[in-house]
Every structure is written in structure tokens, then in C-alpha cells.
Amino acid sequence: MTRPSTLRDQDNDPRSAPPRYKRYRAGGALTRKRGGEGSALEELVPGRGGGGNWPRRPRRPGSPAPGAPGLVRSPWWQRLTLKRVVLGALALLAGWLVLSVVLFLVSSHFERIAPPASVHGVLDPGGFMLTEPANILVLGSDRRPHGSREPGANTSGPSRSDTMLLLRVGGGDSARLSIPRDTIVEIPGHGLQKINAAYAIGGPALSISVVKSLLGVPINHVVEVNFESFPDLINAMGGVQYTGPCVLSYLDGGSARGGFTLRLSGGTHHLDGREALALARTRENHCGPEAPYPDIARVERQQALFASMKSRLLSFSSLLRAPLIAWNAPPTIISDMSGPELMTLFAALAIGGTPPTHVLEPSGTETLPDGSIGLTVSEAERHSAVAQFLHE
């Protein structure tokens, strides 16, 4: 008779026991280096530890062998490549230029002086200066700071224009025409006068109208040079080089009267802001006679100084000083143009190169009703000068 099975017998019967599974723990053990001592892979899968036939990826050239010390990162200067150096330099240059542009625009907004509102009524409309040519009248006033002891200098009230230069820039065009301050013109309501008197009578607006009447060319913009801020701009540029004949002038009465005496021998000199201002303002050169027209020699000195400033601005040293120059440039300019328009003007001047300055040559002299002597310009000279200026 078969004995019924009991619960204890079932427990001892291997056929009735549930299958057993071996559990493996995943974690840090599996992340150890292959082949290391006590590796989990070697324990769990015999023959596949450090000495087994576990398949390995090919080693990259220069990488450490298995079991060797970890890779030591080389110093940064050893990891530099030409490409990285060039890209880094370009990034620094771009940031430096962006900073300069921002400083120029901020200074233009807060420091730039706008001309009288009457100027806008006599200016002719113009286009974008990088694609279309524009005519710009550059003026400089002969007013001196209060306390000036320079003989004949004007320190209050209306002043005459010290500099009168017509620029043509933009659209691949570039030309300069200088008008001597003693050129005789007809000023409406005031008869025959020297052209620089127009500024004293009616400011920059009347000067624009008189130049348009004299030459018959449109004028799109006006730029006045603020001589009080001029030395700061020259110093921000690190000074300028001037090459020319000897100069001896007494600014504000000369050093003996509390002013400044400029002495330059013939040749090349490095001028700071005060010396450059004295050169631009020099009316009478005591170094020697400047026949036949002293005013023409004065214009030539100003043009040489202007060309030197432009050359300096395009030099590498000015690139290093770009933010300082950008901040000091707008206070030197009185113009109808905004900050972005002035930047467009400077870009057009840089692209257009440095053309020679043509001076409106006088054909003779004439005594005016007030007893002063002015310069006359023939009709033929005016037509020739305008044709050369407009590249006709």
C-alpha cells in the first residue's frame, strides 16, 4: 500500500523544489577597469578578466596602455595651434573695435554739439555716403579762448571762419578744395567782403550759402572744428607728424605774454595737441616771408596737418588707442550729422584714400571799402576748380 506523501517528503524531493536563480549585483564593481584585481567581470565570467580573451577596442595613438597610469593633460601653451591663436586674436580685435564704436556713439550722443537750426534749411539732401558722393563743408572758427592775448584775436562776439575746406567723399569719389579765407565774395546785404566774414555775419548757414553761390555746387553736410577740444583729440592719437618749412608764431601773445610760442625748424616734427593747435592757428609766420600770399601758405600748413592726422588714424598705434580716440573725437566736431552718419563719413574718408588738396588760386588782390586787402578769383579758375572737384 502506497504511503501518502507528506509535506516533509515534498520538501526533500528535488523534483518538486522551485528553480533557484543566482542574482548578480550591478554597480561599482562592473565599472572597474577591466583586468584589474578582483574585477567583477573576472569573478562572474571566468576567463574574461585581465588575462582572458575579452575583446578590446583598438587603442588610439598616444593613449596609455591598459593598466598604465592615467593620461596627464599637457599645459595650455603646448595645446595651442595656429588656428586657435588666429581665432583668439580675431576675437580680441573684434571686441576692441566694438568697444570703440560704442564709446564713439555714446560720446556723440552726449558730447557732440549741434549747429544752429538754420543750417538745415540751406543744406542739400544727400544719400548714403558709402554708395553716393556727398559734398561736406569743413569750417574752423578763429575765436580764441577768453583771456587770449594774441594780437587781433577775437575772444567774444561773432567770429570769422579760420578754415574753409570742401570735401567730396563717398561712392568711390574723393576730392578736396580749399578756399582761402581772404577770398572776396558778394555777401547778400553786406556787399563785397572776405569770405570768412560770412561766418561772423550769419554763422555756418550763411557760410554755406556763400560757398554754394561762389562755386555753384550743392553742399550736403557741414562740419565745424571745435578748436577748444582739438588738442585733446591730438593727444588721444599720441600726437602727429608734421613735415614742412620752418614756422615761428606767437599764439595768444607768445610765451612772454602768457601764451604759447611755436618754433619749428624745417623738416619733420612730432607735435602734441597744443603744438598742433598753434600750427593750425598760425596767421603770421615770423620765420620768413611767405610770398606771394601768406594765407595760401597757412592753408597749406593746415592741409599738411590734416593729412598727417588721417595717416595717424590709419596706423597700428591708433588701433591700440582706438577707444580713447573714439571718446575724444565727437567733442571736436560740430555737425548736422549724427553719430552713425559721422562713422559713415570716416569710413568713406578711409576708403577714398588721400587725394591732393586743390587750393582755389587767386588771380590778384583788391582793396575793400574797409581798407583791407582781399584775394580775387577769376571765373576761369572757379570753373576749373569745380570741374576738378567734381571729377568732370
C-alpha positions as CSV (number, residue, x, y, z in Angstrom):
1,M,0.0,0.0,0.0
2,T,1.4,3.3,-1.1
3,R,2.1,5.7,1.7
4,P,0.6,9.1,1.1
5,S,3.2,11.7,0.7
6,T,3.6,14.2,3.4
7,L,4.7,17.9,3.2
8,R,8.0,16.9,4.6
9,D,8.6,14.4,1.8
10,Q,7.7,17.0,-0.8
11,D,10.3,19.4,0.7
12,N,13.0,16.7,0.4
13,D,12.1,15.8,-3.2
14,P,14.3,17.7,-5.6
15,R,11.8,17.4,-8.4
16,S,9.2,19.3,-6.5
17,A,11.5,22.2,-5.4
18,P,11.1,25.6,-7.3
19,P,14.0,26.6,-9.6
20,R,16.7,28.6,-8.0
21,Y,18.3,31.7,-9.7
22,K,21.6,33.3,-8.9
23,R,21.4,37.0,-8.5
24,Y,24.2,39.3,-9.5
25,R,24.7,42.8,-8.1
26,A,25.3,45.6,-10.6
27,G,27.1,48.7,-9.5
28,G,30.6,50.0,-8.9
29,A,32.1,46.5,-9.4
30,L,31.2,46.5,-13.0
31,T,32.7,49.9,-13.7
32,R,36.2,49.0,-12.5
33,K,39.0,48.8,-15.1
34,R,38.9,45.6,-17.0
35,G,41.6,43.2,-15.9
36,G,42.0,44.8,-12.5
37,E,42.5,42.7,-9.4
38,G,39.1,41.5,-8.1
39,S,37.3,42.5,-11.2
40,A,33.6,41.7,-11.1
41,L,33.8,40.5,-14.7
42,E,36.5,38.0,-13.9
43,E,34.5,36.7,-10.9
44,L,31.3,36.4,-12.8
45,V,32.6,35.3,-16.2
46,P,35.7,33.2,-15.7
47,G,38.5,33.7,-18.3
48,R,37.3,37.2,-19.2
49,G,39.3,39.2,-16.7
50,G,42.6,40.9,-17.3
51,G,44.1,37.7,-18.6
52,G,41.2,36.4,-20.6
53,N,40.1,36.8,-24.2
54,W,37.8,39.8,-23.6
55,P,37.6,41.7,-26.9
56,R,39.1,45.2,-26.6
57,R,38.7,48.4,-28.8
58,P,41.9,49.4,-30.6
59,R,44.0,51.9,-28.6
60,R,44.3,55.4,-30.1
61,P,47.9,56.5,-30.8
62,G,49.4,58.3,-27.8
63,S,46.8,56.9,-25.3
64,P,48.1,55.0,-22.3
65,A,48.3,51.2,-22.4
66,P,45.9,49.1,-20.2
67,G,46.8,49.2,-16.6
68,A,49.1,52.2,-17.1
69,P,48.7,55.5,-15.1
70,G,46.0,57.9,-16.3
71,L,46.6,60.4,-19.1
72,V,48.2,63.7,-17.8
73,R,46.8,66.8,-19.6
74,S,49.5,68.9,-21.2
75,P,49.9,72.6,-20.3
76,W,47.7,75.0,-22.3
77,W,50.6,76.6,-24.1
78,Q,51.5,73.2,-25.5
79,R,48.0,72.7,-26.8
80,L,47.9,76.0,-28.7
81,T,47.7,75.7,-32.5
82,L,48.0,78.4,-35.2
83,K,44.2,78.2,-35.8
84,R,43.4,78.8,-32.1
85,V,45.8,81.7,-31.9
86,V,44.4,83.4,-35.0
87,L,40.8,82.9,-33.9
88,G,41.6,84.3,-30.4
89,A,43.4,87.3,-31.9
90,L,40.4,88.0,-34.2
91,A,38.0,87.7,-31.3
92,L,40.1,90.2,-29.3
93,L,40.3,92.6,-32.2
94,A,36.5,92.4,-32.8
95,G,35.8,93.1,-29.2
96,W,38.3,96.1,-29.2
97,L,36.6,97.6,-32.2
98,V,33.1,97.1,-30.9
99,L,34.1,98.8,-27.7
100,S,35.5,101.8,-29.7
101,V,32.3,102.0,-31.7
102,V,30.1,102.0,-28.6
103,L,32.3,104.7,-27.0
104,F,32.1,106.9,-30.1
105,L,28.3,106.6,-30.3
106,V,27.9,107.3,-26.6
107,S,30.2,110.3,-26.8
108,S,28.4,111.5,-30.0
109,H,25.1,111.4,-28.1
110,F,26.2,113.3,-25.0
111,E,29.3,115.4,-26.1
112,R,28.7,116.4,-29.8
113,I,27.5,120.0,-30.3
114,A,24.8,120.5,-32.9
115,P,24.9,123.6,-35.2
116,P,22.2,126.2,-35.3
117,A,18.8,125.1,-36.7
118,S,19.2,127.5,-39.6
119,V,21.8,125.2,-41.1
120,H,19.3,122.5,-42.1
121,G,17.4,125.0,-44.3
122,V,20.4,125.6,-46.6
123,L,21.8,122.1,-46.9
124,D,21.0,120.0,-49.9
125,P,19.7,116.4,-49.4
126,G,22.2,113.7,-49.8
127,G,22.4,109.9,-50.0
128,F,24.3,107.2,-48.1
129,M,27.9,108.3,-48.2
130,L,29.4,104.8,-48.8
131,T,27.5,104.5,-52.1
132,E,26.8,108.1,-53.2
133,P,29.2,111.1,-53.2
134,A,28.5,113.9,-50.8
135,N,29.9,117.4,-50.5
136,I,30.9,118.5,-47.0
137,L,31.9,122.0,-45.9
138,V,34.5,122.0,-43.1
139,L,34.8,125.2,-41.1
140,G,37.0,126.4,-38.4
141,S,36.3,129.4,-36.2
142,D,39.0,131.9,-35.4
143,R,37.6,132.6,-31.9
144,R,40.1,132.3,-29.2
145,P,39.5,131.3,-25.5
146,H,38.8,134.0,-23.0
147,G,41.9,135.6,-21.7
148,S,43.8,135.3,-25.0
149,R,46.5,137.9,-25.5
150,E,47.0,137.2,-29.2
151,P,47.1,140.5,-31.1
152,G,43.9,140.8,-33.2
153,A,42.3,137.7,-31.8
154,N,38.6,137.5,-31.3
155,T,37.5,136.2,-27.8
156,S,33.8,137.3,-27.8
157,G,31.0,138.0,-30.2
158,P,30.8,136.8,-33.8
159,S,34.0,135.2,-35.1
160,R,35.2,134.7,-38.7
161,S,35.9,131.3,-40.2
162,D,39.5,130.4,-39.9
163,T,39.4,127.4,-42.2
164,M,37.1,126.7,-45.2
165,L,37.6,123.3,-46.9
166,L,35.2,121.5,-49.2
167,L,35.3,117.7,-49.1
168,R,33.8,115.3,-51.6
169,V,33.6,111.7,-50.3
170,G,31.6,108.5,-50.9
171,G,30.7,106.3,-53.9
172,G,34.3,105.9,-54.8
173,D,34.8,109.6,-55.2
174,S,37.3,111.7,-53.2
175,A,38.4,115.3,-53.6
176,R,39.4,118.4,-51.6
177,L,39.1,122.0,-52.4
178,S,40.4,124.7,-50.0
179,I,39.0,128.2,-50.2
180,P,41.4,130.9,-48.8
181,R,39.8,132.9,-46.0
182,D,40.6,136.2,-47.7
183,T,38.7,135.4,-51.0
184,I,36.4,138.3,-52.0
185,V,32.8,137.4,-52.4
186,E,29.4,139.2,-52.5
187,I,27.6,138.7,-49.2
188,P,23.9,139.5,-49.5
189,G,23.1,142.7,-47.8
190,H,26.7,143.4,-47.0
191,G,28.4,144.0,-50.3
192,L,31.9,142.8,-51.1
193,Q,33.5,141.1,-48.2
194,K,36.2,138.5,-47.4
195,I,34.5,135.1,-47.5
196,N,35.4,134.4,-43.8
197,A,33.2,137.4,-42.8
198,A,30.1,135.3,-43.7
199,Y,30.5,133.2,-40.6
200,A,30.7,136.3,-38.4
201,I,27.6,137.8,-40.0
202,G,25.3,134.8,-40.3
203,G,27.1,131.8,-38.8
204,P,27.6,128.5,-40.7
205,A,24.3,128.8,-42.6
206,L,25.4,132.0,-44.3
207,S,28.9,130.4,-45.0
208,I,27.2,127.5,-46.7
209,S,25.0,129.8,-48.9
210,V,28.0,131.9,-49.9
211,V,30.1,128.9,-50.9
212,K,27.3,127.5,-52.9
213,S,26.9,130.8,-54.7
214,L,30.6,131.1,-55.3
215,L,31.2,127.6,-56.7
216,G,27.7,126.5,-57.8
217,V,28.0,123.1,-56.1
218,P,25.5,121.6,-53.7
219,I,26.5,121.1,-50.0
220,N,25.1,118.2,-48.2
221,H,26.7,118.4,-44.7
222,V,28.7,120.8,-42.6
223,V,31.4,120.1,-40.1
224,E,32.9,122.7,-37.7
225,V,36.1,122.1,-35.9
226,N,35.9,122.9,-32.2
227,F,39.4,124.2,-31.5
228,E,39.0,124.1,-27.7
229,S,38.7,120.3,-27.9
230,F,41.2,119.9,-30.7
231,P,44.3,119.4,-28.5
232,D,42.6,116.6,-26.6
233,L,41.9,114.6,-29.8
234,I,45.6,115.1,-31.0
235,N,46.9,113.9,-27.6
236,A,44.5,110.9,-27.7
237,M,46.1,110.0,-31.0
238,G,49.5,110.1,-29.5
239,G,50.5,113.3,-31.4
240,V,51.0,113.8,-35.2
241,Q,53.9,114.1,-37.5
242,Y,54.3,117.4,-39.4
243,T,56.7,118.0,-42.3
244,G,57.2,121.4,-43.7
245,P,59.2,124.6,-43.8
246,C,60.2,126.5,-40.6
247,V,57.4,128.1,-38.5
248,L,57.7,130.8,-35.8
249,S,54.4,132.0,-34.4
250,Y,53.2,133.6,-31.2
251,L,49.8,132.1,-30.1
252,D,47.9,134.1,-27.6
253,G,50.7,136.7,-27.5
254,G,53.5,134.2,-27.2
255,S,55.2,132.8,-24.1
256,A,56.3,136.2,-22.9
257,R,52.6,137.3,-22.5
258,G,51.3,134.0,-21.1
259,G,50.5,132.4,-24.4
260,F,52.5,129.9,-26.4
261,T,55.3,130.3,-28.9
262,L,55.7,127.7,-31.6
263,R,59.2,127.2,-33.1
264,L,59.7,124.6,-35.8
265,S,62.7,124.3,-38.0
266,G,62.3,123.0,-41.5
267,G,61.8,119.2,-41.6
268,T,59.7,116.7,-39.7
269,H,58.5,117.2,-36.2
270,H,56.3,115.3,-33.8
271,L,53.6,117.6,-32.5
272,D,51.4,117.3,-29.4
273,G,47.9,118.7,-29.1
274,R,49.0,122.2,-28.1
275,E,51.6,122.5,-30.8
276,A,49.2,121.2,-33.5
277,L,46.6,123.8,-32.4
278,A,49.2,126.5,-32.6
279,L,50.2,125.4,-36.1
280,A,46.6,125.3,-37.3
281,R,46.0,128.8,-35.9
282,T,49.2,130.4,-37.1
283,R,48.3,133.5,-39.1
284,E,51.6,135.2,-39.4
285,N,54.8,133.2,-39.8
286,H,57.8,135.2,-38.4
287,C,60.2,132.6,-39.7
288,G,60.4,134.2,-43.1
289,P,58.3,135.8,-45.9
290,E,55.6,133.7,-47.4
291,A,55.1,135.4,-50.8
292,P,53.0,136.0,-52.7
293,Y,50.0,135.2,-50.5
294,P,50.6,134.3,-46.8
295,D,47.1,133.0,-46.5
296,I,47.8,130.3,-49.1
297,A,50.9,129.2,-47.1
298,R,48.6,129.0,-44.0
299,V,46.1,126.8,-45.9
300,E,49.0,124.5,-47.0
301,R,50.1,124.1,-43.4
302,Q,46.6,123.2,-42.3
303,Q,46.3,120.7,-45.1
304,A,49.6,119.0,-44.2
305,L,48.4,118.8,-40.6
306,F,45.0,117.3,-41.8
307,A,46.8,114.7,-43.9
308,S,49.1,113.8,-41.1
309,M,46.1,113.3,-38.8
310,K,44.4,110.9,-41.3
311,S,47.6,108.9,-41.7
312,R,47.9,108.7,-37.9
313,L,44.4,107.4,-37.5
314,L,45.0,104.6,-40.0
315,S,48.2,103.5,-38.2
316,F,48.6,100.5,-35.9
317,S,49.3,102.7,-32.9
318,S,45.9,104.3,-33.3
319,L,44.3,100.9,-33.3
320,L,45.8,100.4,-29.8
321,R,44.4,103.8,-28.9
322,A,41.0,103.3,-30.7
323,P,38.7,103.6,-27.6
324,L,40.5,106.8,-26.4
325,I,40.3,108.4,-29.8
326,A,36.7,107.3,-30.3
327,W,35.7,109.0,-27.0
328,N,37.6,112.3,-27.7
329,A,36.6,112.7,-31.4
330,P,32.9,113.8,-31.1
331,P,33.5,116.8,-28.9
332,T,35.9,118.2,-31.6
333,I,33.1,118.1,-34.2
334,I,30.1,120.4,-34.5
335,S,27.9,118.9,-37.3
336,D,24.4,118.3,-38.6
337,M,25.4,114.6,-38.8
338,S,24.5,112.1,-36.1
339,G,27.0,109.7,-34.6
340,P,26.2,106.9,-37.1
341,E,26.5,109.3,-40.0
342,L,29.8,110.6,-38.7
343,M,31.1,107.0,-38.6
344,T,29.9,106.6,-42.2
345,L,31.9,109.7,-43.1
346,F,35.0,108.4,-41.5
347,A,34.7,105.1,-43.3
348,A,34.2,106.9,-46.6
349,L,37.3,109.0,-46.0
350,A,39.3,105.9,-45.2
351,I,38.1,104.1,-48.3
352,G,38.6,107.1,-50.6
353,G,42.3,107.5,-49.8
354,T,44.2,110.8,-49.5
355,P,43.7,112.9,-52.6
356,P,45.8,116.1,-53.1
357,T,44.1,119.3,-51.9
358,H,43.5,121.8,-54.6
359,V,43.6,125.4,-53.5
360,L,41.3,128.0,-55.1
361,E,44.1,130.0,-56.7
362,P,43.7,133.8,-56.6
363,S,44.2,135.8,-59.7
364,G,45.0,139.1,-57.9
365,T,44.2,141.4,-55.0
366,E,41.7,144.1,-54.3
367,T,41.3,146.7,-51.6
368,L,37.9,146.5,-49.9
369,P,35.9,149.5,-48.6
370,D,37.1,148.9,-45.1
371,G,40.7,149.3,-46.3
372,S,41.7,145.6,-46.0
373,I,43.1,143.7,-49.0
374,G,41.4,140.6,-50.3
375,L,42.0,138.0,-53.0
376,T,40.1,137.9,-56.3
377,V,39.4,134.6,-58.1
378,S,38.8,134.6,-61.9
379,E,35.8,132.9,-63.4
380,A,38.0,130.5,-65.3
381,E,39.7,129.4,-62.1
382,R,36.4,128.8,-60.4
383,H,35.2,126.7,-63.3
384,S,38.4,124.7,-63.4
385,A,38.5,124.1,-59.7
386,V,34.8,122.9,-59.7
387,A,35.4,120.6,-62.6
388,Q,38.4,119.1,-60.8
389,F,36.5,118.8,-57.6
390,L,33.5,117.0,-59.2
391,H,35.8,114.9,-61.5
392,E,34.0,116.2,-64.6
